Amino acid sequence: MDGLSKEGEFGYPPELAPLAGKILDVDAHEWAPSRLWPQLFGEASRQMAEAEAIAVEAMKDYYFKNSDCNIEEIDVIDRYMVWNAKGPFAHMAYDMQRRLDMMDFIGVEKQVIFPGNFVIISLMMLGQLDNPNFFGTITGDRRGYAMKMIGMHNDWVIRQARSTSRLRPVATVLGDTVDELYNEAKRVIDGGIRTLWLPVSMLPGGKSPAHTDLDRFWKLCTDTNTVCALHVGNESAFFKTQEWKNAEFFEADEWKIHSEVNLDPWTLGTWMLPGWNFMTTMIGGGVFDRHPKLRFACQELGGHWIGAMGLGLDLWAEYTQTKPWNTRLKMKPSDYIRRNVKVSAFPWEPVDKYIEQYGFEDVFCYSSDYPHVEGGKSPMSDGYDRLKRLGDEQVRKFFIDNGKFLMPD
């Protein structure tokens, strides 16, 4: 089994030994198998679990193939198992005590843990309420059922967060109204949650992210040092509405003078678009001006687009700054990215080139995407190999310093 992972005998590359025990992983997942959903999240999930079990069983060979072993029969923590076991069958995918043991082995101090299929399916159901082919065995109030599942998962997340500050499980917050969004955010924050997932293709509280009606939500997050995160998932709802631009900033009279995840090329080429849209709305709509201490993250949306978005917005700002219709931001748009936003890229992306081209050395963070297949089998080595030519300081920023912004004490 030696040689199947580039990581060292302690789970991390030997070159990262000076950073071991301090590394911050800003994007991992729980991935409980559906057979455990009633036990972990609540009996009401059994109906969805039974439907999901059929799909997971069909994918079992795929996960075993990408794991290079029958991971259901092995319960060890070694270099091989950590980086080769993938999918919902790996013990460390859902056992959070085992997850801590794994983190010790690979030198990770803290880890942000996003939801697995339990929430992703619920979000997809919200986008396909009228589609009888998507989990059609769940009938009746499908929206109410999906929202209940997300709430139950948030309850589980709160229980996990109480056990240790090293685990940063993420709660999913959404709602048709600002009150619904705010109330659930307040509930989970009061329960100890430090990171909120805002589904990237859903209007938060039914409003444009730049609308001032959401300012009390952004203020809540700022006042409590809570991170707001965008993550791949629920892209199907993207641009079904033009409500994104319905914010006071965009309707000013001054403007009126001018007229998760398939790895196919289409998906890889478009799945950053909802994040691009969300962040453009936030930056261009002045949210980070009104809430300068707001912490924001873009995870598993790729890293290639954030620099191009910043450059494009800077060109817009430069062009309009002398025009009579300009409503000026206080800083260059790209400076809001540097100050308020952190991004995790995929292990195959040339992060070193992004940094050289756009100067975002303080933006990119390490992530493993564990236990997802797309996280690869040597994410630490991949990151180190790309960044080492930029020097030890950049390596430390990527693996430790930049991630601290997303894991405040």
N, C-alpha and C positions, 0 to 999 in steps of 0.2 A: 504493500500500500504506500510505501515511501515514494516520494516524487510526484504524487498526484496533486499536491498543493505546494505552492511556492513559499508558504508561510513556514516559519521556523518551528523547532520542536516545542516551543511554548505557545504556539498559535499565532505569533506575529513575526514579521521579518527580523532577523538579528539586527539589522540596521536601526530598527525602531526601539531597541532595548532601552535607550535612555528615556524614552517617552512612556514605557510600559507602566500601566497602572494609572495613567493620567489621560489616556486617549478618550475622546468623546465621539460617540456614534450618534449622528443626528437623525438617522432614519433606519429603523428596524421594524419588525411586525410581530404581533402575536398571530398565530395561525392554528387555532384549536380545530381539530377534526370535528365534523358535524355530529358524530356520535356522542361527543362530550358537551354539546351546546346546552341541552337541558340541565345537565349537572352544573356547568359553569355559569350560565347566564340566566337560566330560569326555565321552568317547565313549559311556559307558553311558547318557547322556541322550537318545541318538538316538531310541529307541523313543517316548519321551514327546514329543520335538520333532516327530516325524512326525505324531502325533495332534493336537498343538497347532496345527500349521501349517494344518490344515484350518479350524479355528475362526478363526484370525487372518486368513486370506484372506477369510473371510466378513465379517469386520469391517473390512476394509481401506478400503472406501468411507466407513465411519463415521469413521475416524481422519482420512482425507483431508478429509472434509467439515468436521470440527472443527478441522482445521489450516489450512483456507483455501488450501491449496497442495499440490502434489505434492512432499512433503518428501523423498522418496527421491532426487529429482533435484537437490536444492539442498543445498549444504554450506557455508553461510556463518553467521557469527555477527553478527546485527544485531537491532535492536529487534523487527522483524517476526518473524523466525524463532524467536527465543528464546521469545516469548510466544504464538505462534500454532501452532508445530509440536507436535503431540500424538501420543502412542502409541509403539509399538515401532519405528516406521520412522524416527524422528528420530535423526540421528547422535549427538547429545549425550545420548540416552537410555541408551546403553550404552558409549560410548567415554569413559572417565574422564579421559583427558588433555584431550579436547574439553570435558568437563564443567568442568574447571578454567578453561579459556579463557572459557567462558560465565560462570562465577562472577566472573571478573575484570571482564567486561563489565557485569554487573548489580550490581556492588558488594558481592558476598557474600564474606565471609571464609572461612566454614566451612559445611558442609552435611551433615546427617545423611541417609544414603541407605539406604532400606529396600529389600528385595527386590522383584522384579517377579513376573510370572506363573510363572516357574520354581518358586519356592517356594510361591506361593499355590496352584497346582494340586496340588503335593505335599501341602500341608496339607488341601486339600479331599478329596484321595484318602484320607487317613487317616480322615476323617469319613464316607467313603462306600465303605468297603472291600468291602461286599457289594452295591453298586449296579452291575450290569452295564452300565448306560447311561452311567456316568461313566468315560471313558477305558477302555472295556471291552477294548480291544486289549492292554492291559497285564494279563496274567494271572499266575497263580502266586502268589508271595509279594508281594502288592501293598503290604502294610505295609512290608516290608523294602526294597522298591524306592523307595517314597516317602521313607523315612528316609535311604536312600543318596543320593537326589537333594538333600535338605536338607544333608547332610554335605558333598557336593561343592560346593554353593553356598557353604557356610561356608569351604571351602578357598579359593574364589575371593575371597571377602570379605577373608580374611587377606592374600592377595596384594595386593589394592587398598590395604588399610590401611597396608602397608609403604611405599607410594610417597610419601605425604604425610599430614601431620596435618590438612590442610584438609578432606579427605574423611573422613567418619565412617561408613563402611559398617556395616550392622547384621547381626549373626549371629542366626540363628534357633535357639533352644535349647528342647528338649522331651525328654521321656522317660517311660517307664512307671514308672520308679522314681526316687527321689531321687538314687541313685548315677549313673544314666544322665544325668540333668539336670546334676548337679554336674560330672561328668567332661567333658561336652561344653563346658559353660561354662568350665571351667578350661582346656581345650585352646584355645578361641578367644581367651580373655583373654590367655593366654600368647603367643598369636600376634599380639597387638597390638590386638585388638578392644576398643572402649570402650562399645559399646551392644549390649544383648541384647534381641531380640524374644521376648517370652513370648506365644504365641498365646492370645488373650483368652478363648477358650471351652474351652481345654484345662487340666485340672488340672496344675499344674507338678509333675513327678515323681509324678503320680498322687495328690497330696495337696492338701488345702485350702491355699491360700497362707498361712493363719494357723497351720498346724500347726507345732509346734516342730521336727519332723523336717526342715523346710526352713531352719531357722535357720543351718545351716552354709553353705547356698547364699546366703542374704541377707548373711551375714558376708563371704563371698568377694567379693560385689559391692561391699560397703561398703569393705572393706580395699583393693580395687584401684581405687576411684573409678569403678566401672563403672555405667552407667545401665541400668536395667530399663525396658522400654517395652511398652506395650499399643498395638496398632494394628488398624485394621479388617482383617478377614480371618478365615475359619473360624468365622463366627457360627453355622453350622448345628449345631454341637455343643453349643450353649448349653442348659443345664439338662436334658441327658439324664441327669444324675446329681445326687444331693443330697449328694455327698461334699464340696461346698464348705463345708458347716457342720460337718464332722467335724474339729473342732480343740478342743484342751483348753479354750480360752477360752470356747467356746460350750456346752460340756458341763458346766460347773461347776454344782454343786448349787444355787447361789444363783439361777440362772435358773429352776429348776423350780417355783418358787412361782407362776409365771405359765404359765397355759396357752399388601470393596471393593466393583463395587458398583453395584446398580441405583438410579436416582434416583427410584423410585416412592415414594408417600407411606408405604406400609407399611415399606419398608426404611429410609427417612430417619427414620421415627418410632420405630424399634425397635433400630437397629444400635448405639446407645449402651448398651443394656441389659447386654450381657456386660461392658463396661467398668465400668459402675455396680456390677454384682455383684462383679467382681474387686476394685475399689477399696474397696467397703464391707467386704469380707472382710479386706482388708489393714488398713484403719483400725480397724474395730470389733474385729478380732482381735488388736490390740496389736502388729502387726509393726513399726510405726514407733516405738513405745515401746522395743522391744527393739533396734532398729537405727536410731537417730535420725539417722544420716548417710546413710541409703539414698536414692539418687537415683531418682526414678520419673517416667515420662512417659506421657501419654495422647495419641496422635496419630491424626488422621483418624477420630476417633470423635464429632466435633462438640464444641462447647463449652457448649451450653445446659444440659447436665445437671449439670455439676460443681458449680455453685453450689447447685442444688436438692438435690443429694446431701449437700453439706456442711450445708445448713440442716436437712435432715431428721435427720441424725445428731446435730447440735447439740441439736435438740428432744428426741431420745431421751436424750441425755446429761443434759440439764437435768431431764427428768422423772424419771429413775432415780437421780439423784445423792443423793437423800435416802431412797431405798428400801433395805430390808435386803438385797435380792438383788443390788444393784449391785456389779459388779467394775469399779472405776473406772480409766479411762484417765488419764494424767498431764496431758493438755491437752484442750481442746475439739477435737472431731473436725475441724472446719473449719481449725483451726490446723495440723493435720498436712498438709492440702492446701497451705496457704501455705508450710510449711517444706520439704516433701519432694516435691511434685508440680508438674509443669509441663504445660500443655495447649495444643495447637494447635487452632484452630477453622477452619471453612471460610470462604473469603473473603466469602461472602454473609451471614455471621452478624453481628449487632450486638454485637460484643465490647465496645464502649463502654458499652452498657447493662448487660451482664453485670458489668462492673467497678463501675459505679455501684451496682448492686443488691446485689452480694455482697462488694464490697471486695477482689476478687482481682486487684488491679493488679500483683502480683508473680507471677502464675500464667500468664497467657496469653502465647504466643510466636508470632512470625511463621513461616509455612510456605508454600511454593509448591506442594507436591504435584507438582512437575515430574516427568515429562511427562504426568501424568494430566489428562484433560479437566476433571474436577471442580475442579481448581486454578484454572481461569479463565484469562483473558488479561491480567489486570492485578491480580494479587494484592497487589503492593506499594502501588499506588494505592488499592485497596480498603481495605487496612488503615490507610493514612495518612488517607484521607478520613474514616473513622469515628473515629479517635482524636485527630485534630488539635485538636478542641474541648476535649479533656482536658489539653492542654498538651504542651510539648516533652519534659518529663520522662517522661510516659507513653508518648509515641511512642518515645523511646529505650529504655525498658524493654521494649516490645513487640518492637522490631526487633533489640535487642542484649542488654541487660542480663539479661533473664529467660532467654534462650537459653544464656547462659554456664553456667548450672547443668547443662545437658544436654551440654555440650562442655568438660568440665574438661581443663586442660592435663596 
